[in-house]
């Protein structure tokens, strides 16, 4: 076949041996159907397009009638899109579509017959709930959109499509409910996504890394979630979601510290149970960051705070330990972090067993060998368990990271140093904003109305207004 469009496409796709060029002859003119076999629905393509071309070649129409049918869009059962540039045609082909080039025409007809391999919708792996929906996002963005559309059936649910990555050409959708979210957040996100200049985007974290505001903070400015119900609930609060093709997670903005300590199951349980669990979660989040440093500071510099009987027990346990309490804590904390990472990387069937048994065996052996004291093993174990209670991984990672400088401060300056460091962390948090939302809202600035859903959760009948941290309009959610 001759033709500038066809020759340019063939030249650009040279070396791609999975590209199929299927020729046809229509009214003594050559036609070629071009597609990549591994990413198209070949059955649909042959039934809807190739069969129509064969039937037309055997029919009683002439060339002019054929062109008229093409223009009217009645020749093929599938809708066809016209492209006039070779680069545009190639872009459609590598996205899983088929292009029909016809001799004598300076354009190509593109058919959407994409068929990528994808897994079925399954249960959430990282955000487990006992009560509530069990479905989770998968790597296919169309399926993820359908999960959200199934939960929010309203025309105000809007989506904005982007293509990010020079080579990966990854599809990204910004999702929001018109009238609820702040326009300035949409503008900021739109600008941030359009300014991303990167070779490839293979995970949703690539987007958050590129758009992160205030790179000097360890605290997350985006909320990751793999649950459609969490995204739907956040959209109803006036927040904005980002989903990406090839990633079973979504991003939510804005985010506050206390929202990262909430779980979707808080709203599926009774308000009394949810409030109690939330208080326990907040308490153990503080424990995961502060307990080792407080223990070291008190036992090293302020032992008079400890009751006499308990102090005698701790002193007897540390009597033959050759290391300082600070060194002891650092060794145990680093060992626990190593076991945690090993449990993540080891194959799943044996990972948890190895990490749990490893911690028990190593801790017991270290105590018997006189390397560490039993109270230190207890403190490190409680700290490690507390870090698992935090529902969002990124926040847990930030608190684990802060634990080490606080540990060093507590071991060198005592309680005063720990308190000063804690106030510095608090001051840092009050200065942070996530897409305009104060990071410690509704604590700083103080918004008493929003306390109904912070440390405790009141009955849903009393939560008639949305949080002021995310929106500045349409506050009322109930009559």
DOPA-659135 format. One record per residue: residue in three letters; x, y, z of N, C-alpha, C in turn. Coordinates in pm, whole numbers, plus 50000, padded with zeros to 5 digits. Last residue first. Layout:
ALAXYZXYZXYZ;...
This chain:
UNK469455178355633468425188555660468195189955810;UNK472975174555589471675169455629470725181055653;UNK475155188955514474975175955449473635169655484;UNK476185222155470475175213155527475065200455443;UNK478025238155333478445230655451477465219555489;UNK478535253255091477665241455094478005232355212;UNK481965263355143480625265255088479835252355107;UNK484535257055187484095270055237482715273555183;UNK486195226455290485315234355204485005247755268;UNK487995214755470488065211255329487265220555239;UNK487585223755726488975222255681489055220455531;UNK484985222755799485455235455743486905234655694;UNK483095193555724484235199755791484665212555720;UNK479485196355699480805191655656481905199455726;UNK476835189955931477615198955847478975192755815;UNK475615172456098474825177555987475615186555892;UNK475935150756303476965156056212476285161156085;UNK473855139656437474345152356488475425158456400;UNK473425115456317472325125256312472755138956361;UNK475635100356379475595106656247474475117156236;UNK476915106056710475965099756617475845107456487;UNK480475114556716479115115656767478165108556671;UNK483535101356779482545103256674481155103556736;UNK486535117356903485395108156917484425110956803;UNK488385133456789488825123756888487765113156914;UNK486405140656550487865140856560488335130156660;UNK483805149656506484305138156431485835137856433;UNK483195171756650482245160656655482775148056588;UNK484835192356601485295182656700484345170856714;UNK483845211756438484365199756374484895189356472;UNK483205232556611482125225456542482595212156484;UNK485605243956689484915234956782483825226856714;UNK488445249156560487085249156504486285239056585;UNK491455265756580490435258956659489065260656595;UNK493865259656314493055268256401491915260456468;UNK494225234656527494895247356499494725250256350;UNK492225215056535492905219156658493575232756641;UNK490915203856316490375216256374491005220056508;UNK494045210956158492625214356173491875202056223;UNK496695207056108496185202956240494735207056262;UNK497055217155852497355202955876496815198056010;UNK494695236855679495615235955793495795221355835;UNK494565235555327493925231055451494955230455563;UNK496045241955100495265252355164494625248355295;UNK497345217755046496475224054946495495233755011;UNK498025215355363497885206155252496855211855155;UNK500425231355561499115232055496499125222355379;UNK502195236255869501975229055743500545230955692;UNK502435247156115502845255456001502555248955867;UNK501745227356290500835238856278501185247756159;UNK503975210756264502685206256213501715217956196;UNK505945225756394506105222556252504765218556191;UNK504915225656653505005238256579505165236056430;UNK505235198256706503895204156706503895217356629;UNK508015196556697507225188656602505815194556591;UNK508545213156914509055216856781508275209456674;UNK507395198657119506805211657086507295216456949;UNK509175177057118507755174757088507065187857050;UNK511535189557196511455183657061510005181357022;UNK510805196357460511125206857364511015201657221;UNK510425170457566509305179957562509575191057462;UNK513015159957538511885153457470510705162957457;UNK514475177457702514755176857560513625170557482;UNK513345171157949513245184857898513465185057747;UNK514045144357989512645147857961512505161857903;UNK517365142157837516315139057932514945143757891;UNK519505144557664519055156657735517935153957836;UNK520125119557561521215129157585520785141257667;UNK517885104357516519035097957578520165107357610;UNK516185122057385515845117457518517015111157591;UNK517565124357141517385136157226517075132057369;UNK517355098157043518675103957069518585116157160;UNK514555096757021515275087357107516665092757142;UNK514055115956832513525117856967514225108757066;UNK515275103756607515845116156664515315119056804;UNK513475080256605514925079056625515555092256671;UNK510835088056556511155081056679512655081156708;UNK510495097556303510735107356410511155100756540;UNK509965073256169511175080956137511505090956248;UNK507525066256275508675057356297509985064756270;UNK505995087056173506185086056318507345076856352;UNK506145080755898506645093655947506905093156097;UNK504885055855892506285056855853506905069855904;UNK502285063055964503055054056049504535054756020;UNK501655078055736501745084655866502535076055963;UNK501675057755542502585069155529502725076555661;UNK499635039555624501035035655625501985047455623;UNK496985044455837497585048755711499105047155718;UNK496215035356094495555029855973496215033555842;UNK498205023456352497955035156269497395030656134;UNK498944999456459497565003856482497205015756395;UNK501614995556428500724988256337499264992656351;UNK502745009756634502895015156499501995008156398;UNK502234993156851501505005756840501585011456699;UNK504104972956811502684969756797501874982556777;UNK506454987956868506234981956736504784978456711;UNK506004994857136506155005357035505894999856896;UNK506014969657255504794977757262504834988757156;UNK508704963057198507604954957144506294962757145;UNK510134982157342510264981757196509124973857134;UNK509304975157605509064988557551509104988457399;UNK510254948657625508824951457638508484965057577;UNK512974952557601512294944257502510804946957505;UNK513404967457833513624973657703512944965757592;UNK512864948458037511994960058020512174967057885;UNK515064930057990513684926157960512754938157948;UNK518004944157832517164941057948515754937557905;UNK520574929157630519534939157655518714934757774;UNK522514910057685522824921257594521844932557613;UNK522224886357823522614898157897522984909957810;UNK521224863957708522654866457690523144878757766;UNK518534866757764519284856057830520784858057819;UNK517954888257590517774889757735518604879357809;UNK518474876557341519224888457382519124890757532;UNK516574855857334518004852557335518844864357382;UNK514214870857328514474861757439515954858557450;UNK514584884857082514394892057208514704883357328;UNK514784863556900515904872856917515784880357049;UNK512224851456935513464843856956514634853156983;UNK510434872656872510364865657000511694858857032;UNK511234880056612511244889856720511244883156857;UNK510834855656476512164861656484512264871656596;UNK508094852456497508944843056567510364848656582;UNK507384875056334506904873556473507824864356552;UNK508754870756089508924883256163508504881756308;UNK507924844756011509334847756031509514860056118;UNK505144848455988505684838756083507144841756115;UNK504944867255785504494870855919505074861356023;UNK506144851855566506624864955610506244868355752;UNK505204829255453506114827455566506534840755627;UNK503424837255249503044826155338503934824855461;UNK504874859555114503754861755206503434849955298;UNK508454860455109507174855955052506064855355155;UNK509914889855259509844875255250508514871355187;UNK509394917055286510034912355163509984897155147;UNK508194920155538507524925555419508074919355293;UNK509994908755712508664902855703507894907755583;UNK512084926955679512244913155633510894906255618;UNK510984949255804511264949855661511434935755603;UNK510834939156068509624943956000509834944055848;UNK513514934256120512564923156118511274927056046;UNK514474960956111514974950956018514044939056007;UNK513094971856329512844977156195513324967256088;UNK514274956856534512844955456506512484960656368;UNK516904966156518516624951956495515154949756461;UNK516504992856586517004989556453516754974956419;UNK515624989056852514744995556754515194992256612;UNK517864976956971516584969856964515654975856860;UNK519794997156941520024983756886518704976256870;UNK518585018457083518885019756940519085006056875;UNK518465007857344517225011057272517485012057122;UNK521205005157404520314993557411519044995957328;UNK522015031557392522565021757297521675009457289;UNK520505041257612520335046857477520835037057371;UNK521465027057831520065025357791519825030457650;UNK524725012857757523835023157811522415020757762;UNK525694978357805525474990357724524625000457799;UNK525824955257958527064962557933526884975757859;UNK523794946258228523774950258086525004958858057;UNK523384938558488524544932758418524594936458269;UNK521094954058562522304953558646523534948858569;UNK518624956458459519714962958385521064961558456;UNK516944944458643516994938758507518184944258429;UNK517294961158863517774947358872517894941058735;UNK516044984058763517474984358795518044970358803;UNK513394975358739514124979458618515624979258644;UNK512844970359011512724959658912513514962958786;UNK513204995459124514054984459167514034972959067;UNK511115009158996512495013158970513485002259012;UNK508894996659106509154995058964510594998758930;UNK509175005259373509164990959341509494988559195;UNK509055033959343510235027059396510285012359357;UNK507915048959037507655043259170508815034259214;UNK509805074158870509315060458868509035055959011;UNK511015098258915509605098458873508995084558885;UNK513645093858961512805096259077511325096759043;UNK514995092658720514465079958776513565082158896;UNK515755111158501514745114058603514175101258663;UNK517775100558334517925113858393516935116658506;UNK517205073258265518575078458264518715091258345;UNK514495068558279515385059158347516815064558357;UNK513555090558121513195089158263514175080058335;UNK514695086657866514885099257938514615097658087;UNK513795060957797515225063557810515475076157893;UNK511005065657792511575055257879513055057957903;UNK510775085457597510365088257734510975078257831;UNK511695071357371512435083157417512055086757560;UNK509725050557349511155047457374511935059557427;UNK507215066657320507485057557432508965054557452;UNK506705083157094507315088857213507765078757318;UNK505545069556875506565079756851507355083156976;UNK503715051856977504655046956876505785056856850;UNK502165068057145503065058057204504125053857103;UNK500635081656956501595089157037502615079757100;UNK499195059656866499995067156769501035075556843;UNK497835052157093498945043757051499775050356940;UNK495935073257102496865070857214498075062757168;UNK494565069456863495325081756883496355079956994;UNK493385044256917494285046056802495155058456819;UNK491745049357134492835039657148493875041657038;UNK489965066857009490785071557119491985062357143;UNK488825048856824489565060556776490455066256885;UNK487515030656988488625025956905489465037756856;UNK485565048057097486535041457183487765036857102;UNK484145055556866484815065756947485885059457035;UNK483105031056778484045038256692484805048656772;UNK481375024856988482515016056958483555023456877;UNK479615046756964480315044157089481555035557065;UNK478575045156706479405056656739480165054656869;UNK478935012956552478195022356635479125033456680;UNK480615011756228480305006956361479425016856434;UNK481135025656003480285013855987479925007556121;UNK482915045056055481575049456018480635037755991;UNK485295032656106484735041156212483295044956183;UNK486175021055877485305012955962484705021056077;UNK487955038855769486605038355710485645030455798;UNK489705056356028489535044655942488125044755887;UNK491975082756109490625077356099490585065656002;UNK494345094856097494145085756210492755079856213;UNK494165112355893495005100655870494915090655985;UNK492745132756009492035124355911492835111755879;UNK494695144756163493695136756231492875128356134;UNK496185158455968496805148056050495765138956111;UNK494485161755652494865166655784495445155155865;UNK494535169455306494625159555412494995166655540;UNK492465178155017493535180355114493525169255220;UNK493175146854849493635159754902492395168654924;UNK494065113454786493035122754831493695135354885;UNK494745088454543495225099354628494065108454663;UNK494415052554525494005066054489494655075954585;UNK495585021754384495455031254494495015044654438;UNK496525003454194495325000354271495145009454393;UNK497545014653878497795015554022496505012754098;UNK496925016353611498025007753648498345007653796;UNK495895050053602495885037053537497125029053578;UNK494945066653897495885065053787495785051053730;UNK493095092454059493325078354032494155077353905;UNK492495115454309493295112854190493445097754175;UNK489935136354453490645123754438491425123154308;UNK489225161354695489465158054554490285145154547;UNK486545169354929487935166754892488015162454745;UNK484005171755022484575183154952486025181454915;UNK482855149755124483315159555222483915171955155;UNK482485134054907481285140054966481625150255073;UNK485065125054876484505134154776483265141254830;UNK485195107755096486035119755094485525129854991;UNK483445087555019483155095355139483945108355141;UNK484835078054792483495083654778483135092354899;UNK487205068354911487265079254813485905085954800;UNK486125048155071486865059255134486965071155039;UNK485045031354879484125038054973484825049555045;UNK487315021554743486385030754674485455038054770;UNK490485018954883489075015954905488185026054831;UNK493085024454900492725014854796491245011154804;UNK494735055654952493705046054988493445036754871;UNK496745081455084496625069854997495475061055045;UNK496685115855099496205103555163496065092555060;UNK499375138655105498345131555030497925119355110;UNK501305146455268500375156855226499295151455134;UNK502855130755550502225129955418501285141455392;UNK505795143555705504385140055716503725140355577;UNK508335153155691508165138655674506695134455671;UNK509085182555503508295176155607508215161155584;UNK510285194555292511085192655412510305186255525;UNK508695200555075509415187955071510205185055198;UNK506175216155020506925215655144507685202655158;UNK504035196354828504325209854874505075208955007;UNK504325173954561504385176154705504785190354738;UNK504215165754301503365177054340503465180754487;UNK505925144254278506125155554190505355167854236;UNK504885126654467506255131554483506495144054399;UNK502375121354363502475128354491503865134054512;UNK503125107754125502385120354120502535128254250;UNK504395085154223505135094254135504445107854130;UNK502395071454354503345079054437504215088254352;UNK501125056954163500475069254204501405077854291;UNK503525045253919502745043854041502185057354083;UNK504835051553691504515037453712503705035053838;UNK505465073053455504715072953580504215058753599;UNK508385085753289507365075553310506725076853447;UNK509755110253251509755099953148508615090053165;UNK508135141453325508835129553370508725118853262;UNK506805168653439507605165053323508505153553363;UNK503955184453548504795172653567505485169253436;UNK502175204453502503595208253507504525196353526;UNK499705192653524500145196953391501625200653388;UNK499585188953800499635177353711500155181353575;UNK499515215653897500575206453938500705194553845;UNK497185225953780498475231753745499615222153779;UNK495305209653908495395209753762496755215253717;UNK495725216854176495995203154130496175202653979;UNK494935243854166496275240254212496665226354164;UNK492275241654082493225249254002494665245454037;UNK491185227054293491155221554157492185228554069;UNK491575245854495492225232754504492275226354367;UNK489955266754412491395269054416492175255954430;UNK487355256654439487915258454304489435260354305;UNK486705231854683487155245454659487745246754517;UNK483835210254643485255212854664485595227354629;UNK481055212554579481505209354714482955213254738;UNK480665218854316479865225954414480275223154557;UNK481275186854189481135201054160480215207654262;UNK483405164754323481965167754314481815182854300;UNK486095149154138485555157954241484045159354221;UNK489135136354017487705133954042487245142854156;UNK491415132853763491085140653881489575140053898;UNK493095105353626491825112553639491805120253771;UNK495555096153393495255100553530493935107953528;UNK497365073653195496105081053214495885083753362;UNK500655076353071499745070953173498525079953188;UNK502875073952894501585079552851500455074452942;UNK505475064352916504395055752962503025060652918;UNK507055085152806507065071852746505885063152790;UNK506305108452947506695109152806506585095652739;UNK503645113853158504765104953130505085104652981;UNK500115115653152501365119353217502435109053183;UNK497135129553066498095119453021499475123953069;UNK493955133753229495305138353195496115126453142;UNK490555143653271491535133753225492865140353189;UNK488325148253529489215155353436490345145753401;UNK484955143953626486275138153607487045146253503;UNK482375149153873483125153153754484485146253749;UNK479255146353986480545139353997481305141553866;UNK476865157153919477885166353967479225159553996;UNK475105136753857475785143553746476855153353791;UNK475475107354055475015121154046475775128153934;UNK476025083354229475235083954106474635097954092;UNK478525068954375478015082754365477325084254230;UNK478965041554339478685046754473478095060754470;UNK479455037754072478435029354134478045034754272;UNK481575054354029480275058153971479135050054033;UNK483545038854154483165051754211481805056354159;UNK483645016853983483385014754126482945027654192;UNK484335029253744483005023153754482645020553900;UNK486965036553797485945047053776484535041353792;UNK488075010953808488065019453928487055030753916;UNK487775002653544487084995353651487005003853777;UNK489505021153428488085021053389487265013753495;UNK491995014753532491385027453570489905028053534;UNK493184986053676492484991153558491685003653595;UNK494174975753911495084983453828494414989653705;UNK491564981554159492504973054088493354981853998;UNK490204989054485490604992754350491534982154291;UNK488034965954659489184974954651489474978154506;UNK485324955554876485954957354745487074967554751;UNK483894953555106485174946455101485924948954972;UNK481984975955313482344970455181483734964255183;UNK481464965255660481544974855551481934968255421;UNK483404952455923482074956455878482244966655766;UNK486134948555923485264937355957483854939855906;UNK488624958255686487524961755777486714949155804;UNK491934967055585490934956955614489874962355710;UNK493814979055393492844986355475491664977155504;UNK495334961855241496024970355338495084978055428;UNK493654947555071494734940555140495344948755252;UNK490234944654988491344953455025492374945555103;UNK489264919054755489204925654884490414934654905;UNK488934926454398489134917654513489014925654642;UNK488094924654062487994932754184488044923354304;UNK490484906053865489134908953911489184917754036;UNK493094920253661492574910953760491184915153804;UNK493694922853308493434928653439492874918053532;UNK495094930752997494894920453098494684927153234;UNK493274952652779494434949452861494084938052957;UNK491984960752503491744949352592493044946052664;UNK490374984052289491384981252390490984969152474;UNK489264994252058489114979852085490144975552190;UNK488175020051889488535017052028488235002352058;UNK489615028851583488555021551653489045017851792;UNK490175054451347490645047651468489455041651541;UNK491175060751022490005058451107490445049751224;UNK493275086250893493095072450938491865071951028;UNK493955105250590493565103850730493485089050765;UNK494005110150319495085115250404494755114750551;UNK493355084650087492825093350193493975097550284;UNK494645067749918493995079249859493395088849960;UNK494015038550101494785044849994493985056349931;UNK493455040350443492855037550312493625045450206;UNK493965025850757494495034950656493965030750519;UNK492705023051070492455018650933492945029350837;UNK493915012651384493835023551285493645017551146;UNK492885004351712493224999951577492995011351479;UNK494345008352042493295010251942493795005651805;UNK496245008752243495364997352231494224998952132;UNK498045028752243497105028752354496065017552341;UNK499315026252006500035021252123499175021952249;UNK497325038851846497645024651829498335019051952;UNK497385065751922496165057851944496465042951937;UNK499955072151836499615073451978498365065352011;UNK499645068851561500535059851635500225060351784;UNK497925090451509497495076751481498335066651558;UNK499545112051579498305109651652497815095451632;UNK501545109351385501895108251527500665105451612;UNK500125114551150500695101251173501015099051320;UNK497035131951158498495132151174498995118151207;UNK494325129051155494955133851031496485134151040;UNK491695107551252492945114351287493675117751157;UNK488385100951352489265105051244490515111851300;UNK486975072351498487515085751520488495088951408;UNK483965053451494485315055751442485695070351465;UNK482015029551674482295043551638483745045251596;UNK481124998051522481865005651622482035020151580;UNK479914988051297479124988351421479814996051533;UNK480545007651001481024998751107480114999451229;UNK479035024850838479675012950780480075002850886;UNK478065048150933477135036850933477775024050879;UNK479275073050922479545064551037478645052451045;UNK479235090450712478015089650793478215081250919;UNK481735085350601481465098550658480245098250749;UNK481345058850511482375061950610482085075250680;UNK479355062550322479065054350440480085057050551;UNK480825077650138479665083650203479305075950330;UNK482725059150053483165070950126482025077750200;UNK480945041449922481755036750035482235048650119;UNK480025057149712479075052649815479815047949941;UNK482395059349569481755071349625480765067749735;UNK482905032649494483855039949579483205052049645;UNK479785013849513480975018949444481805027149541;UNK478304982449627478514996949632479685000949543;UNK477774955949649477514962049518477624977249522;UNK480234935949830478944941949806478854948449669;UNK482704927249900481884917849824480514923649788;UNK483664947950050484404944349929483594935049839;UNK481874946850262481814958250171482534955150040;UNK482714923750389481364924250334481224935750234;UNK485264932250469485124920950375483764921050309;UNK484544952650648485354955750529485244944650425;UNK483154938350841482454948750766483224952450640;UNK485194922050939484054915750871483284926050788;UNK486854941351060487344933550947486194927250869;UNK484964951651258485644959951159486054951851037;UNK483684932451416483044945351395483664953551282;UNK485244909051423483794908051403483174921351361;UNK487844918051466487554910251346486054909851316;UNK487534931851708488074938551591487714931151463;UNK486654912051882485764923251850486224930251723;UNK489014895951878487714890451840486744901651799;UNK491004912551980491084907951841489734902851792;UNK491294938352160490334927352159490204922652014;UNK494764945952210493444948452151492574936152167;UNK497334940452290496554949752373495204953452311;UNK498684923552116498664920052258497764928952343;UNK498644934451858497804922851889497644920552039;UNK498194965851753499134957751832498334946451895;UNK497214973851413496974972851556498064964551621;UNK495774984451114497014983851194496654983651342;UNK494614975650809494174976950948495404974451036;UNK494684990450496495444982850596494894986150734;UNK493734988950153493434993450289494244984650385;UNK493954998249811494484990949926494044997450057;UNK491474995649560492325004249645492744996249769;UNK489544982449420490884983349361491804993149435;UNK487524981549611487334989349488488694992649425;UNK489694971749851488364977249834488334985849708;UNK491464948150018491354954349887489914958549867;UNK493544948050313492264945650246492324952550109;UNK495954935750555495574942650431494184938650381;UNK497064942650869496104933850802495574940750676;UNK499724942451056499264950150940498374940950857;UNK500474943551399499854935951289499394945751181;UNK503234943251613502294951551538501784943651417;UNK505224929451730503874925251765502814933951701;UNK507574941451658507174929551583505814924151624;UNK508714970651610507684965151699507044953151630;UNK510324978951405510964972051517509984966651618;UNK508445007851330509444998051285510164992051405;UNK506645027451382506475014851453507465004151408;UNK507465047451205507515050051349507455037051429;UNK506975034850958508325038950993508465041151145;UNK504225031250960505095019550950506535022950992;UNK503405057950964503075048951075504015036951076;UNK504385066250715504875072550838504605063750960;UNK502885050050541504335048950543504935055050669;UNK500245059050592500625045150618502135043850630;UNK500445086550511500015082750645500495068750680;UNK501215084550239502095090850335501745086850478;UNK501015054950048500315065850116501195071250227;UNK500495022349923501195035049919500345045649987;UNK500854988050000500005000050000500875012450000;
